[in-house]
Amino acid sequence: MPLFSSRKEEKKVKLTFANGLLFVEKPDGKQQAFPLEWFPKLMNATEEEREDWKQTDKGIHFNQLDVNVDL
């Protein structure tokens, strides 16, 4: 029988936006930077839209914008 949990899935990466870049910091401290020019919806997004994301098997999905960033 499957087990279900009502807890929200813990986000294992940290996102920050600065100087036209999206920075993704992984749990091991390694950081990747992505130019927002690659993701026009993210570049023009509100703070609320940028904060509404979830971690997926392949990377990050911004829910309101329907944008995926593969890591």
C-alpha positions, 0 to 999 in steps of 0.5 A: 500500500502506498504511503502519502505525505501531506508535507510540502516537498522540501526545496533542495536548491536556493534561487536568487536573481541579480544583474540579469542572471538566475543563480541556482545554488545546490546543497553542496554549495556549487552554483550555476548562473543562467542569463535571463535572456534565455528565459524571456518570461522570467526576465519580465516576471514579477517577484511573485511569479519568480517565487512560485517554483518547484524542484523537479527531477530535471531542474526547476519549474516556475508554476505561474510562468510554465517555464522549466530550467534544466540543471 
